[in-house]
Amino acid sequence: RLDAATVITRADIERQQAATLADILRNATGIAIAPNGGSLTSTGVFLRGFAAKQILVLIDGVRANDSNVGQFDFSLLRADDIERVEVVRGGYSSQYGSDAMGGVIQIFTRRGNQNSISVRAGSYGTLESTVNLSHSGNSTKLGASFGQLDTQGFDAGNENFQAANFFVNSPDKDGGRQRTARLFASHEINATNSIDASAIFKEQHAEYDDGETDGNLSIVNLAYETELSKDYKQRKTFLSNQNSWGASKINTLRNSIDWLHTVKTGAIGTVTGGLNASYEKTQAPSINRSLNDHAAYLINEHRVGDVSYRLSGRYENHEQWGVQNTGAVRVGYAVSEAIDIYAGYGTNFRAPTAAELFDDSFASNNPNLKPETSRQHDIGAVWRYLPNHKVSVNIYRTDVQDLINFGPGFKLANTKSATLEGVELDLSGKQGRVGYSVGVVRARNVDESTGAELIRRPRLQLNADVNYAVSDTVSIGTQHLSRNKTDDFGGKNDGFATFNAYAQWQVMKQLDLGLRLDNLTDKDYELVKGYRTADRSAYVTANYRF
C-alpha cells in the first residue's frame, strides 16, 4: 500500500440509502462537506484543508472541475448515477497536473448488467425516479439511464445572519429540480483493440435564499485502447467537460486529449508515460477568455520483495504561467503480513482560472494572482490486527505558498504562506453480522502570515457508521457526524453532532425497499454561515430489477 485512500462501493451506497454525492462522501475520512442550503444548491468539500477548487474530481476519467471557479459542484451527481467512489488524500499534481493539490476524488458511473427502475420519495416534497437500461452482446455493451428529481426544499436562509452583500433573507422554500441522461457503450473490436464511450448530461434548477440559478453539465469520454503485446498497452482518450450556469449564462468548456502508454518490465516494474493537451474557455458577458495547457508525465511503480515504490514527474506548459514542474516519491514497506507502512513527499501546483484572473462581474477577480504551490510530506501505517478488521493512521503536513483566498473587500488574493497539517485515524471491520467504520481527523489549517484559521475547515471531526445484518435480506444501520466550531465569513459556525439511520429490505429477488432518516435529533446547525441544513427528514426508496 502506498496511498491514504477510501473506496466506497455500490453496495455501501445502497446499504446506507445515500441519495446524493454529499451523502456518499460524508463518511469518508478527511472530507468536510459545505452545502449552501439544500441538496441541489452549490456544494463544496474540503479535504486535508484544501478547498474544492484544489481537489481534482474525475468522472469516468474526465476532469470535472469547471474552468470558471475551478471546482466541481458536488450537488450535480446523485447516488443513482454512481457505481463507485475512490478518494485519495494528498497532493497528486505530478500525476494529474493542476487542481490535484489536496487529493483526487474519482467517480465511476453505473454500468449495470440489469435493467432497473428506482423511486425515492420523502420530506420537503421530494420525488426522484431513475430508469437504468442495458444490453450486452458477445463483444458489445450498451446502456442508458434517465432520471428526474423534484423537491420543494426548505427555507435555507438564516434570518439572524446579518452580513452585508451576501444575500437577502426571504422566508420561502428553496427547492429545485434536476434532469439526467447517461449513456455508455463499449466494444471489443478484436483481441487487442477496444473502444469505450460514455456521456452524462445534467439540467438543474436550484433556488437559493437570495435567488435562483439554472445550469447544465455535459461530460463526454471517448477512449481507444490497443494492446500491442502482453506487456505494452496504449490508450488514446478524448475528454470534454462543458458547463453553463446562472442567469448571465457563464459558459465553460474544457476539451483535452490524452495519449497514455503502459509498459510492464521485469527490471523496474510498470512504467506509465503520457502526453496531454487541453483547451479551456470561459465565456460570459463579463469575460471571454481561453487558456491552453500541454503536459508530459512519467510514472514508475515497482515492488522488490517487501518494498514497493512509485516515482512520478510531470512537465506542464501553461499558456499563462509557463513551465510548471512537479514530482513525487512514495515508498511502502510490508513489515509483516498484518502491517504495512508508507511515506511520501511531493510538490504540487494549481493555476488560477481565467475567471479568477479576469472576470470582474463580482469585483473579486485579480489579474495579479500567482499560481498556488505546495510541498507535502506524509507517513502512514495499516495494521490488520484481526481477520476482517484493520486500523490505519496517517500523519501529514503541507506547506502552501500563494494559496488563493478572499482578501479585503472580498477580492481574491494570494496568501503568502499557509500550513495544513493533521492526523487521520481510520478503523473498519466486520464481525459476524456487524460492520463498522470510524474516522477521526485532528487538523490545523492556518494562514501563517496572520495566524488565523482558514474558514470552514474543522479542527476536529468524527464520522462513524455501524450496520447490522438482521437476516440475509434485511439490514439496518446508523451514522454519526460531529465536528468543532469553524470560522466563516461573518462569524463562526457552531460545533454539532448529528445522527442518521437507514434500513434495507430485499423483499424478493427483483425488489428492494429502503428507508433513510436524517438528522434524527432535529439538530439546528450550519455548515456554511447563513445557510441552514435540513431538519429531521425521512425518505423511502424502492428499486425493481427486470
N, C-alpha and C positions, 0 to 999 in steps of 0.2 A: 504494500500500500504506500502511495506517495502523496495523496491529497486528503484534505479535510473535506469530506463530501457527504451529502444526504441524497438518497434516492427514494422517491415517492411513487409507488406503483399504482396501476389502475385498481387493483384490489384494495389498496389503502384508501383511495378516493371513494370507492363505492361503500366500503365499510363505514367510513366516517360521514357518509352522506353529505360530502362537500358540494357546494353549489358554485363557488367562484374560485378563481385562481388564488385570490387572497385567502380563502378558507384553506386551500391546499397548502399554501406556504406558511400559514400562521404557526404551524407546529414544527417548522424546520428551524433547527438551532441557528442562532445568529441573525435571523431575519426579524425586523420590526416593520409592521405594516402601518401605512399612513394614508387613510382614505379621507377625501374632502366631502364627507357626507355619506350617502347611501351607496349601494353596491355598484351602481352604474356611473358614479362620479369619479373624476380623476383620482387614481390610486397609485401611490408610490411605495417603495420599500427602502429600507436601509439594511446594509449587510456589512458587518465589520466596520461600521462607522461611515461607510460610503453611501451617498445618496443614489437614487435610481439612475440618474444620468451617468454615473460612474460604474454601473453594473451592466454587463453585456447580457442581453436576452436574445437567445436563438430559438426560433420556432421552425422546427424541421430543418435546422441548419441555416435558416435565413436570419440575418441580423435584423432584429425587430425594433431597436431603438430608433426613434424618428430623428430626422435631421433638423428639426425645429428647436425644441428644448433639449434634445439629446437623450431622452429617456423613453421607456416603454410604459404605456398606461396599463396597469395590471387589472383594470376593470374590464378590459376588452375581451378576455378569454373566460369562458365558462367551464365548469368541470366536465360537462358533456363533450367538450372539444378535445380533452386531454387524455392521453394514454399513460404518459409517464413524465415525471419532472426530475431533473438532476440538478442539484445545487452544489457548486464547487466554490468554496470560500477561499479568498485570497486573490492576489493580482495575477493575471494571465495575459498581459499585453504582448509578451514575447511569442505567444501562440496565436492570439486573436486580434491584436492591434488595439487601437483606441477604444475606449469605453469599458475595457475589462480590468479596471484598476481594483475594484472591490471584490470581484468574483464573476462567475458565469452561471446563468440560470438557463439550462437547456430544456425546452419544452417539446415533447414529441406528441403530435396529434394522433387521434384514434384512427386505426386502420383495421377494424374488426373483421372477423370472418362470418359474422352473423348479422342478419337484419334485425333491427330493434326499433321500438317506439318507447320513449320515456316522457313522463309528465310529472311536473313538480308544482305544487300549489301551497299557499300559506299566507302568513301575515303580510300586512301592507298591500293587500290586493295583488299578490304576486302569482302569476301564472306563467309557466315555462314549459315548452314542449320541444322535443327533438326527434327526428326520424333519421336513422342510420341505415344505409343500403350498401350492399357489397356483392361482388361476383368474382369468383375465382375459376380460372381455367388451368390448363396444363402449364402455361408459361406466362399468363397474363392475370393481373388482379386489378379490378376496378372498384371504386367506391364513391359514395356521395353522402353528405349529411346536410340536413336543413333544420334550423332551429329558430325559435322565436321566444322572446321574453317580454312581458309587460308587467310593470309594477307601479302602484300608486305612490309608493315611498312614504317617507315620514318627514316632518319638519326638521331639516338638518341644522338650521341656524340657531345659535345660542343668543337669545336676546340680551343676555348680560355681558356679552363681549363688545366692548367699545373701542375698536381700533380703527382709526380713520383710514380711508382708502382701501379697505379690504373688501367689505361687502355691506349691503344694506339688509338688515334682517326683515324678512317678510314671513309672517306666520301662516304658511301654507305647506301642503305636502309636496315633497320634491321627488317625483317619480321619474319614469323613463321607459324606454323600450330598446330592444336590440333584435336585429335580424342577422342570421348567419347562414352562409353556404360554404361547404368544404367539399373539395374534390380531390381524388388521388388516383393514380394509375401507375402500374409498374409492369415491365415486360422484359423477359429474358429472350434476347434476340437469338443467341446461341450459347454454347457452353462458356464463352469467355466475354460476352458483351451483353450489357443490360442497360435499360433506360428507366428512369424513375421521375415522376412529376407529381406535384401537389400544389394546391392553391387554397387559400382561405380568404373569404370576403365577409366584411362586417359593416353593418349600418347601425348607428346608435344615436339615440336622442336622450339626453340627460338633463334633468332640471337641478339647478343649484339654488341656494337660498337667495342669491343675487341675480338670477337669470337662468338661461338655458343654453345648451350648445348641441350642435349636430356634428356628427363625424362619420367618416368612412375609413376603412382599413382594407388593404389588399396585399397579400403576401403570396408570391409565386416562386416555386423552386423547380428547376429542370436540371437533371443530372444524367450524365452518360458515363458509365464505368466500363473499363476494359481490363481484363486480367491477362497481361502479356505472358506471364508464367506463374507458377505456383508461389513464387516469391516476389512478384512485381505486379502492382496494380496502379492504374492511374484513373483519376476521376475529374471530369470537367463539369462545372456547375455554373448555371446562370441563376442569379438570385435577384429578386425585385421586391421592394417594400414601398408602398405608397400610402400616404395619409392625407386626409382632408378634414379640418376641424374649424369650428367656430363660425359665428355669423359673418365674419370677414373672409371666410374660406382660406385658411392658412394651408396651402398645399405643399407637401413634402414628398420627394421622390429619392430613392436610393436604388441604383442598379449596380450590380457587381458581377464579375466573372472570376471564378476560382479554378485553378488548374493544380490538382493535388497528385503527388506521386508517393507511393508507399513501397519500400523495398525491405524485405527481410533478409538479413545477413547472418552468418554464423558467428562472425568475429565481433561485431559491435551491435548486434540486435536489430531492432527495427528503426529504419531511417525514413522520416517523412519530410518531404520538401514541397513547397508550393509557391505559386505566383498569384497575386490578387490585384485586380484593378477595380476601382469603384468611382461612381459619379453620384454626387448628391446635389439636390436643388431644393431651395425653399422659395416659395412664391406666395405673395400676399400683397394687398395694397401698400403696405409699408416696407416691403422687401422683395427683391428679385435677384437672388444670388445663387451661384453654383460653386462647388468645390470638387476637385479631383484628388484621388489618392492612389498610389501604387505601392505594392509591398512584395517582399520576398521573405520566406521564412523557412527554417530548418529545425527539425525536432529529432532527437535521437533517444530511444528508450532501450534499456538493456538490463538483463539480470545475470549476475555472476554469483553462483552459489546462493548465499543468504543476502547478498547485497543487490539492490536494484537502483537505477538512477534514470533521470530524464534531464537532458540538456536541450535548451530551446533558445533560439535567437531570431530576431525579426528586424529587417530593414524596411523602413516606411518613409516614403517620399510624399509629403503632404503639400498641396498647392500653396497653402497659406503659410506653413511653418517650416517647410523644407524637410530635411532628413531628421528622422527620429529613430534611434536605435535602442532596442530593449533586449534584455537577456535574462535567463533564469536557470537555476540548477536546483534539482530536487533529488534527495538521496533517501533510500529506505533500507532498513536492516531488520531481518526476521530473527529476533533474539531467540525465539523458540516457536513451536507450533502454535502457541497461545498468545505470544506477544510480538507486536511489530512497533518499531519506532521510525520516525521520518522527520526530515527537516528540509527547509528550502530558503533560498534567497533569490530575489528578483527585482528588476527595475520595470517601471510601468509609466504610461503616459496617457493623457486624454486631450485631444484637440478641442477647443471651443467650437460650437456650431456656428453656422452662418448667422442664425437668429441672435445668438448671444453677442455676436460681434456687431451686427449691422441693423437688426430690426428695432426701430425706435418707436414702435406702436405703444409700448408701455413705459417708455423712457428709462428702461432698465438695461438696455444694451450698452456695451463698452467696447469700442474698436481697439482699445489698448490692452485687452485681455491677453495673457500669455497661456501657453499650454500648461496643464497640470502634470506634475511628475511625482513619482514616489519611489521609495526603496522599502522593500518588505522583507522581514525576517519572521520565520515561524518554525515551531517544533511541535511534534505531536507523538502520541503513543496510543495503541489499541491493545486492550487485554481481553481476550475471550476466556473469562475466568470459569465459565461452565458451558456445557453444550447449549447452544441457542441463547446465550447471554454474553453481552460484551459491554465494556466501558471504554470511552476514549476521552483523552484530554488534549487540547490544543492551546498553545500559548503563541501569541502573535504581536508584532509591533510593526506599524507602517509610519514612516516619516514622509509627509507630503509637503511639497513645495508648490506654491501658487495655486492652492485649492480655490476654486471659483465659488464664491458665496455672494449673498446680497450684503452690500455695504451701506453707508449712509445714504439716505434718500431713496432706499430700495433700488439702488443701482448695483449691477454686478461688478465685482472687484475680486482681484486675486488676494487670498490670504497668504502672507509671506511663508508661514510655517505652521503646520498642524501635526499633531501626534494622535494616531489611532492605535490603541493597544488594548489587549484584553486576554481573558482566559475563557475557554469554552469547555464545558463538561457534557458528555453525552452518555446516557445509559439506555440500553434497549435489550429486550429479550422476550422469550415466550416460555412459559412453564405450564404444561398441560393445556388447559383451555384459556389461560390468562396470558395476554400480551401487554406489553408496556413500552413506552419510550418517554424519556425525560431529558430535557435540555436546559442547561443553566449557562448564562453568559454574564460575566463581570467585565465591564469595559470602561475605558477612559478615552473620550474624544474631545480634544481641546485645541483651540486656537492659541498657539504658543505666544503670539505677539500680544494678546490681551489677557490670556488665562481663562477666557470664557469657554464654557462648554458649547459644542456645536448643537444646533437645535434639533429636536425630535429624536435624538439618539439616547436611549435609556442606558443608565449606568449598570442596572441590574435587571435581568429578565429571566423568567422561569416559564417554561411551557412543558406540559405533560399530557400524555394520552394513555388511558388504561382501557382495555377492551376484554370482554368475556364471551366465549362461545357457549351459549346456553345449551345448544344442541348442534347437530350438523347443519341445520337450516336457519337457526336464529342466533344473532349476536347482538350485544349491547355494549355501550362504551361511554366514556366521559372524557372531556378535555378541560384543561386549566391553562390560563394565561395570566401572568401578573408581571408588572414592571413598576419601577420607581418613577418619581416626577421627572419630567423632561422640560427643558427650556423651549420656548417657541416665540414667534413674533407676537408681541403684545402681552407677554406673561409666561406662565408655566402651565403645562398640562399635569394634573394631579396623577399620582400613582393609583393603581387599581388592581383588582383581581376579579376575573370572570370565570364562569363555568358553563360548558355546553354539554349536551347529552345526545346520543344517537342510538338508533336501533335499525337492524336489517333482518328481514324475514323472507326466505326463499319459499314462497307458497307452493310453487310447483317448478318443474324443470325450466319452464319458459318464463315464469313470472316472479319478480322480486318486488317487495314493498319496503319502504323505508320511512323513518321518522327522524327529524332533527329538531332539537330545542336549543336555541341560542340565548346566551345571557340569562341563565336560569334565575339568578338572584336579582334581575332587573336593575343592574348597576348603571348609574348615570355617569358616563365618563367620556373623555375626548382623546383622540389620538392626534388630531390637528386642531390647534386653538381656534375656537369659534364654530366648530362643526361637531354636532352631536353624532353619536353612534346609535345603532338600533336598540330599542328596549327589548324586553323579553319577547321572543318570537318563536313561532313553530311552523314547520314545513313538512309535508308528506310527499313521498315520491312513489311512482310505480314505473317499472321497467319490464316491458314484454319483448321477448326474443322470438323471432319466427324465421 
